[in-house]
Every structure is written in structure tokens, then in C-alpha cells.
Amino acid sequence: MPKVTEERIPLADLLVFHQLARSLNSSFDLDTILRTILEHMERMVEAELWALLMLDESSQDLYYAITAGDEQEAFRGLRVKVGEGVAGWVLEHGETLIVPEALDDPRVTQSSETGARLVRSVIALPLRGRKGMQGVIEIFNPRAEMSDYSIAFLHILADHAAIAIENARDVARIQQLTITDDTTGLYNVRHLYDVLGNELKRSKKVKRPLSLAFLDLDRFKLVNDEHGHLVGSELLAQTGRRLQELSRKQDVCFRYGGDEFVILMPETSAKSALELATALNHSLMKVPFQMKNGLKLKVSASVGLASAPDDGMAVHGIIGIADARMYMVKLHGRGNVRGA
């Protein structure tokens, strides 16, 4: 394969390269970057289907982040393991793979990634950043034979794209740190104000209710006093995880501060919120928390509820009403839920 230098790149391709570089440098939004990569590479090669797979950093397998061309829906939700099929091979070896006769290659014929579609040829390129593999680009059934130059040029574009993806992921991690509570891994109070503000606007626009639960762990100070702050921090972390497990998919959990938590429940009426919060609090108290030192702690929470539009449409107003109702529970015996 010939080495491609800027002096050997035709003007038209050079323009594509600079347009892609400018577009990639203008955004740190990952979805925008992925779409930009695919749009520019589509101009380079006519094919039946383009796909960009991203490496899931937790599971270390690939998922189809974005596709273009025929039968796009067939890839939705599909994952590819390391070493499996064409993309998995590229992920494992970090090398470009060209399969001109796909029907004779078991990496294609025995792979779930191709499904029932007829694959005659495949080109797959690694997206390798400074810190390692970021994903794979696949081109199914290109409509013309690819020259060594075209493959080499695509490889240059893929390398620049991988760095842009890596940068976007780094920015996303930093942004996540600014809105995440260190102890529990839940969103923090700063993010609560932003999310609640946006949800209140949406609630007003779509004319749907919204509810919020304000939880305070009962007698948490005794845990710190009797067992130490390390146990207390562990209890807070486990409480955060359990709240997420017990909440619905559409609900969002936050650590408000200290031993206080907030659960935001979009499109939920006051009546439904009372039922949900009561069931959640019962489940929270039912199973003791197992600490690393072998200690078992049974926890209850006092919960106050507020709903929009019944309790107003102001961020601090909604939180304040839920907080006040939580304190009413504290005054009347703890471990219960109070709504309007």
C-alpha cells in the first residue's frame, strides 16, 4: 500500500480532508462527530451500507453507534464481541481488513453482524486514538473496487476521526465529573437545579404533571457516631445504588447533600408519586444494607413529595415544599411518606 502524503493527495480529496478536520474540531459533541465522520466518508466511497461501531468501555465489546445506507434498522441494538466477525477481528488486531470475496470468508458468513443480508465484500478500518481503540468503521458492498490509494486515504481520515472521538469522550468524562456526586455516583445538587428547570419547562409545554420526592435517611447521625464516617459513606453509596435500582427508568436520582436524596419523577401525578414513593420506601427499609466489615444496617427514610403544577412551577419552590413535607414526617415518627 503506497504511503499517502499531503503532496500526493489530489486537490478534491485534500478539500474533503480539511473540511472533515474543520468539522471535527468545531464540536466536542460525540453524536455530532460520529455523524460528521460518516457523512464525509460516504462521499469518499459509494457503498450499500456504512456503519460506525463504538467500543463500549465497560463491556469492551462493539455496538453500532450510527449507520447509513440500506437496512440500517437491522443493526439497532446489535453488539459484536472482540474477535467476532469482521469488526471484532479489526478490534482485536487493530488492523484494516479488506474482504473482497465475503462469501468465502468465515468471519463474514459465520458472523451475527451481517444477519441475513447478502454481503459480497467488506472493508473495515480501525478507529485508533492516542489511548487505544475507539471503534471500527465498516463499509459493506462498495460499488467500485477500492484502490490502494483510496484505502490509505480512508485510513488517514479514520485516524483523525479516532482522535476526535477520543477528545469528545474525554470532554464527556470531565462534564460528568462536574455533575456527579463523588460518594454515591448519583447526580449532584447543581445538576438537579438544571434538570428540574428543564423538566418544569417541558411539563408546562406538554401539559403533563411532574413530581419530586425529597428523602432524608432517619437517624443517619447515629451511624456516623457509632460506626464511623467510613461506614457512613459506604451506607450513603449503597443507598444511592439502591434508589437507582428501585426507581423507574424515567426517574432521575440525585444526592442533595448530607444524607438527603431527591428523586425526580417526570410525567407523574401527585397520586402516582405517593404510591411509587411509598412502595420505594418500603423496599428500601425491607432489606438491611451489608457493609464491608460485616455489619448489617437497617435504614428507613422520611420522604416529602411535591408536584407541578399543583405546588407551583419554580425550581426552588418545588424543592422547598417537598423538603418541608419531609420534615413533617420527621416530626410525626419518621419512616413515612407525605404528599399534599
ROTOR-282159 format. One record per residue (C-alpha): residue number from 0; residue in three letters; x, y, z. Coordinates in steps of 0.25 Angstrom, whole numbers, plus 5000, padded with zeros to 4 digits. Layout:
! ROTOR-282159
{NUM; ala; {X; Y; Z}}
...
***
This chain:
! ROTOR-282159
{0; met; {5000; 5000; 5000}}
{1; pro; {5006; 5013; 4996}}
{2; lys; {5009; 5024; 5007}}
{3; val; {5000; 5036; 5005}}
{4; thr; {5006; 5049; 5008}}
{5; glu; {4999; 5063; 5007}}
{6; glu; {5007; 5065; 4994}}
{7; arg; {5001; 5053; 4987}}
{8; ile; {4987; 5056; 4991}}
{9; pro; {4978; 5061; 4979}}
{10; leu; {4972; 5075; 4982}}
{11; ala; {4958; 5069; 4983}}
{12; asp; {4962; 5059; 4994}}
{13; leu; {4970; 5070; 5001}}
{14; leu; {4958; 5078; 5002}}
{15; val; {4950; 5067; 5008}}
{16; phe; {4961; 5064; 5018}}
{17; his; {4961; 5079; 5022}}
{18; gln; {4946; 5080; 5023}}
{19; leu; {4946; 5068; 5032}}
{20; ala; {4957; 5073; 5040}}
{21; arg; {4950; 5087; 5042}}
{22; ser; {4937; 5080; 5045}}
{23; leu; {4943; 5070; 5055}}
{24; asn; {4950; 5082; 5062}}
{25; ser; {4937; 5090; 5063}}
{26; ser; {4930; 5081; 5073}}
{27; phe; {4932; 5072; 5085}}
{28; asp; {4918; 5066; 5084}}
{29; leu; {4920; 5051; 5081}}
{30; asp; {4907; 5049; 5073}}
{31; thr; {4911; 5061; 5064}}
{32; ile; {4925; 5056; 5062}}
{33; leu; {4920; 5042; 5058}}
{34; arg; {4910; 5047; 5048}}
{35; thr; {4921; 5056; 5042}}
{36; ile; {4930; 5045; 5041}}
{37; leu; {4920; 5036; 5033}}
{38; glu; {4915; 5048; 5024}}
{39; his; {4930; 5051; 5020}}
{40; met; {4934; 5037; 5018}}
{41; glu; {4921; 5034; 5010}}
{42; arg; {4926; 5044; 5000}}
{43; met; {4939; 5036; 4998}}
{44; val; {4933; 5022; 4995}}
{45; glu; {4920; 5018; 4989}}
{46; ala; {4914; 5006; 4997}}
{47; glu; {4901; 4999; 5000}}
{48; leu; {4904; 5001; 5015}}
{49; trp; {4913; 5009; 5024}}
{50; ala; {4914; 5006; 5039}}
{51; leu; {4922; 5012; 5050}}
{52; leu; {4923; 5004; 5063}}
{53; met; {4928; 5009; 5076}}
{54; leu; {4935; 5002; 5087}}
{55; asp; {4927; 5001; 5100}}
{56; glu; {4938; 5004; 5110}}
{57; ser; {4931; 4996; 5121}}
{58; ser; {4928; 4983; 5114}}
{59; gln; {4939; 4984; 5104}}
{60; asp; {4930; 4980; 5092}}
{61; leu; {4925; 4988; 5080}}
{62; tyr; {4912; 4994; 5077}}
{63; tyr; {4906; 5000; 5065}}
{64; ala; {4906; 5015; 5068}}
{65; ile; {4902; 5020; 5054}}
{66; thr; {4899; 5014; 5041}}
{67; ala; {4896; 5020; 5027}}
{68; gly; {4890; 5013; 5015}}
{69; asp; {4881; 5001; 5013}}
{70; glu; {4875; 4992; 5024}}
{71; gln; {4880; 5002; 5035}}
{72; glu; {4870; 4997; 5045}}
{73; ala; {4875; 4983; 5045}}
{74; phe; {4887; 4988; 5053}}
{75; arg; {4879; 4994; 5064}}
{76; gly; {4883; 4988; 5077}}
{77; leu; {4894; 4979; 5071}}
{78; arg; {4907; 4976; 5078}}
{79; val; {4920; 4970; 5074}}
{80; lys; {4930; 4963; 5083}}
{81; val; {4945; 4964; 5082}}
{82; gly; {4949; 4954; 5071}}
{83; glu; {4935; 4952; 5066}}
{84; gly; {4933; 4955; 5051}}
{85; val; {4939; 4966; 5043}}
{86; ala; {4938; 4977; 5053}}
{87; gly; {4942; 4968; 5064}}
{88; trp; {4955; 4964; 5057}}
{89; val; {4958; 4978; 5054}}
{90; leu; {4956; 4982; 5069}}
{91; glu; {4965; 4970; 5073}}
{92; his; {4976; 4972; 5063}}
{93; gly; {4976; 4988; 5061}}
{94; glu; {4978; 4986; 5046}}
{95; thr; {4970; 4989; 5034}}
{96; leu; {4963; 4977; 5028}}
{97; ile; {4958; 4976; 5013}}
{98; val; {4950; 4964; 5009}}
{99; pro; {4947; 4965; 4994}}
{100; glu; {4941; 4951; 4994}}
{101; ala; {4932; 4951; 5006}}
{102; leu; {4924; 4938; 5003}}
{103; asp; {4937; 4930; 5005}}
{104; asp; {4941; 4937; 5018}}
{105; pro; {4936; 4930; 5031}}
{106; arg; {4938; 4944; 5038}}
{107; val; {4926; 4949; 5029}}
{108; thr; {4918; 4936; 5027}}
{109; gln; {4918; 4932; 5042}}
{110; ser; {4916; 4945; 5048}}
{111; ser; {4903; 4951; 5054}}
{112; glu; {4907; 4965; 5050}}
{113; thr; {4903; 4962; 5035}}
{114; gly; {4890; 4956; 5038}}
{115; ala; {4882; 4951; 5026}}
{116; arg; {4887; 4962; 5017}}
{117; leu; {4896; 4957; 5005}}
{118; val; {4910; 4962; 5007}}
{119; arg; {4919; 4961; 4995}}
{120; ser; {4930; 4970; 5000}}
{121; val; {4934; 4977; 5013}}
{122; ile; {4945; 4988; 5017}}
{123; ala; {4947; 4990; 5032}}
{124; leu; {4956; 5001; 5037}}
{125; pro; {4961; 5002; 5052}}
{126; leu; {4958; 5015; 5059}}
{127; arg; {4971; 5016; 5067}}
{128; gly; {4973; 5028; 5076}}
{129; arg; {4985; 5032; 5085}}
{130; lys; {4980; 5024; 5096}}
{131; gly; {4976; 5011; 5088}}
{132; met; {4964; 5006; 5080}}
{133; gln; {4951; 5015; 5080}}
{134; gly; {4943; 5007; 5070}}
{135; val; {4942; 5002; 5055}}
{136; ile; {4937; 5007; 5042}}
{137; glu; {4931; 4996; 5033}}
{138; ile; {4927; 4998; 5018}}
{139; phe; {4918; 4987; 5012}}
{140; asn; {4918; 4984; 4997}}
{141; pro; {4925; 4996; 4992}}
{142; arg; {4920; 4999; 4978}}
{143; ala; {4934; 5000; 4972}}
{144; glu; {4948; 4994; 4974}}
{145; met; {4956; 5001; 4984}}
{146; ser; {4970; 5005; 4980}}
{147; asp; {4982; 5005; 4990}}
{148; tyr; {4982; 5020; 4990}}
{149; ser; {4967; 5021; 4994}}
{150; ile; {4969; 5011; 5005}}
{151; ala; {4981; 5018; 5010}}
{152; phe; {4974; 5032; 5010}}
{153; leu; {4962; 5026; 5017}}
{154; his; {4972; 5021; 5028}}
{155; ile; {4977; 5035; 5030}}
{156; leu; {4963; 5040; 5031}}
{157; ala; {4960; 5029; 5041}}
{158; asp; {4972; 5032; 5049}}
{159; his; {4968; 5047; 5050}}
{160; ala; {4953; 5043; 5053}}
{161; ala; {4958; 5034; 5065}}
{162; ile; {4965; 5045; 5071}}
{163; ala; {4953; 5054; 5071}}
{164; ile; {4945; 5043; 5077}}
{165; glu; {4955; 5041; 5088}}
{166; asn; {4955; 5056; 5091}}
{167; ala; {4939; 5056; 5091}}
{168; arg; {4939; 5045; 5101}}
{169; asp; {4950; 5052; 5110}}
{170; val; {4941; 5064; 5110}}
{171; ala; {4929; 5056; 5113}}
{172; arg; {4936; 5050; 5125}}
{173; ile; {4940; 5063; 5130}}
{174; gln; {4926; 5068; 5129}}
{175; gln; {4921; 5056; 5136}}
{176; leu; {4930; 5059; 5148}}
{177; thr; {4925; 5073; 5149}}
{178; ile; {4910; 5068; 5151}}
{179; thr; {4913; 5055; 5159}}
{180; asp; {4914; 5053; 5174}}
{181; asp; {4927; 5046; 5178}}
{182; thr; {4922; 5038; 5189}}
{183; thr; {4909; 5032; 5183}}
{184; gly; {4911; 5033; 5168}}
{185; leu; {4898; 5040; 5167}}
{186; tyr; {4896; 5054; 5160}}
{187; asn; {4899; 5065; 5170}}
{188; val; {4890; 5077; 5174}}
{189; arg; {4896; 5086; 5163}}
{190; his; {4891; 5077; 5153}}
{191; leu; {4877; 5075; 5160}}
{192; tyr; {4875; 5090; 5158}}
{193; asp; {4878; 5089; 5143}}
{194; val; {4870; 5077; 5140}}
{195; leu; {4858; 5081; 5149}}
{196; gly; {4857; 5094; 5142}}
{197; asn; {4857; 5088; 5128}}
{198; glu; {4847; 5077; 5133}}
{199; leu; {4838; 5088; 5138}}
{200; lys; {4838; 5095; 5125}}
{201; arg; {4835; 5083; 5118}}
{202; ser; {4824; 5079; 5127}}
{203; lys; {4817; 5093; 5125}}
{204; lys; {4819; 5091; 5110}}
{205; val; {4813; 5077; 5109}}
{206; lys; {4803; 5080; 5120}}
{207; arg; {4807; 5068; 5128}}
{208; pro; {4810; 5067; 5143}}
{209; leu; {4823; 5065; 5149}}
{210; ser; {4827; 5060; 5163}}
{211; leu; {4839; 5061; 5173}}
{212; ala; {4842; 5052; 5185}}
{213; phe; {4851; 5058; 5196}}
{214; leu; {4857; 5047; 5204}}
{215; asp; {4865; 5048; 5217}}
{216; leu; {4871; 5036; 5224}}
{217; asp; {4866; 5034; 5238}}
{218; arg; {4876; 5035; 5250}}
{219; phe; {4888; 5035; 5240}}
{220; lys; {4896; 5043; 5250}}
{221; leu; {4896; 5031; 5259}}
{222; val; {4902; 5022; 5249}}
{223; asn; {4914; 5032; 5248}}
{224; asp; {4915; 5034; 5263}}
{225; glu; {4914; 5019; 5266}}
{226; his; {4921; 5013; 5254}}
{227; gly; {4930; 5024; 5248}}
{228; his; {4929; 5032; 5235}}
{229; leu; {4935; 5021; 5226}}
{230; val; {4923; 5013; 5229}}
{231; gly; {4914; 5025; 5228}}
{232; ser; {4920; 5028; 5214}}
{233; glu; {4918; 5013; 5210}}
{234; leu; {4904; 5014; 5214}}
{235; leu; {4901; 5026; 5206}}
{236; ala; {4907; 5020; 5194}}
{237; gln; {4899; 5007; 5195}}
{238; thr; {4887; 5015; 5198}}
{239; gly; {4889; 5023; 5185}}
{240; arg; {4891; 5010; 5177}}
{241; arg; {4878; 5004; 5183}}
{242; leu; {4870; 5017; 5180}}
{243; gln; {4874; 5015; 5165}}
{244; glu; {4870; 5000; 5165}}
{245; leu; {4857; 5003; 5172}}
{246; ser; {4853; 5015; 5163}}
{247; arg; {4847; 5014; 5149}}
{248; lys; {4855; 5016; 5136}}
{249; gln; {4850; 5030; 5134}}
{250; asp; {4853; 5035; 5148}}
{251; val; {4866; 5042; 5152}}
{252; cys; {4873; 5041; 5165}}
{253; phe; {4881; 5052; 5172}}
{254; arg; {4889; 5053; 5185}}
{255; tyr; {4884; 5067; 5190}}
{256; gly; {4894; 5067; 5201}}
{257; gly; {4898; 5060; 5214}}
{258; asp; {4888; 5049; 5216}}
{259; glu; {4878; 5055; 5207}}
{260; phe; {4874; 5050; 5193}}
{261; val; {4864; 5055; 5182}}
{262; ile; {4857; 5046; 5172}}
{263; leu; {4851; 5054; 5160}}
{264; met; {4839; 5047; 5154}}
{265; pro; {4835; 5053; 5140}}
{266; glu; {4820; 5051; 5136}}
{267; thr; {4816; 5046; 5149}}
{268; ser; {4804; 5052; 5157}}
{269; ala; {4803; 5054; 5171}}
{270; lys; {4795; 5042; 5174}}
{271; ser; {4804; 5033; 5166}}
{272; ala; {4816; 5039; 5172}}
{273; leu; {4811; 5036; 5186}}
{274; glu; {4808; 5021; 5182}}
{275; leu; {4822; 5020; 5176}}
{276; ala; {4830; 5027; 5187}}
{277; thr; {4822; 5018; 5198}}
{278; ala; {4826; 5005; 5191}}
{279; leu; {4840; 5010; 5189}}
{280; asn; {4842; 5014; 5203}}
{281; his; {4836; 5001; 5208}}
{282; ser; {4846; 4993; 5199}}
{283; leu; {4858; 5002; 5204}}
{284; met; {4855; 4998; 5218}}
{285; lys; {4852; 4983; 5216}}
{286; val; {4866; 4978; 5213}}
{287; pro; {4877; 4982; 5222}}
{288; phe; {4890; 4988; 5216}}
{289; gln; {4902; 4979; 5217}}
{290; met; {4915; 4987; 5220}}
{291; lys; {4929; 4982; 5216}}
{292; asn; {4932; 4980; 5231}}
{293; gly; {4921; 4970; 5232}}
{294; leu; {4912; 4980; 5239}}
{295; lys; {4897; 4980; 5235}}
{296; leu; {4889; 4993; 5235}}
{297; lys; {4874; 4994; 5234}}
{298; val; {4871; 5008; 5229}}
{299; ser; {4858; 5016; 5228}}
{300; ala; {4855; 5029; 5221}}
{301; ser; {4846; 5041; 5223}}
{302; val; {4840; 5045; 5210}}
{303; gly; {4833; 5058; 5205}}
{304; leu; {4826; 5060; 5192}}
{305; ala; {4823; 5072; 5183}}
{306; ser; {4817; 5072; 5169}}
{307; ala; {4816; 5082; 5158}}
{308; pro; {4807; 5089; 5154}}
{309; asp; {4799; 5087; 5168}}
{310; asp; {4811; 5092; 5176}}
{311; gly; {4816; 5103; 5167}}
{312; met; {4826; 5103; 5155}}
{313; ala; {4838; 5109; 5162}}
{314; val; {4851; 5100; 5164}}
{315; his; {4854; 5105; 5178}}
{316; gly; {4839; 5105; 5181}}
{317; ile; {4836; 5091; 5178}}
{318; ile; {4849; 5086; 5185}}
{319; gly; {4845; 5095; 5197}}
{320; ile; {4831; 5089; 5198}}
{321; ala; {4836; 5075; 5197}}
{322; asp; {4847; 5078; 5208}}
{323; ala; {4836; 5084; 5217}}
{324; arg; {4827; 5072; 5216}}
{325; met; {4839; 5063; 5219}}
{326; tyr; {4841; 5070; 5232}}
{327; met; {4826; 5068; 5235}}
{328; val; {4829; 5053; 5234}}
{329; lys; {4841; 5054; 5243}}
{330; leu; {4832; 5061; 5254}}
{331; his; {4822; 5050; 5253}}
{332; gly; {4830; 5038; 5255}}
{333; arg; {4839; 5037; 5243}}
{334; gly; {4840; 5025; 5232}}
{335; asn; {4828; 5030; 5225}}
{336; val; {4823; 5038; 5212}}
{337; arg; {4815; 5051; 5212}}
{338; gly; {4809; 5057; 5200}}
{339; ala; {4800; 5069; 5198}}
***
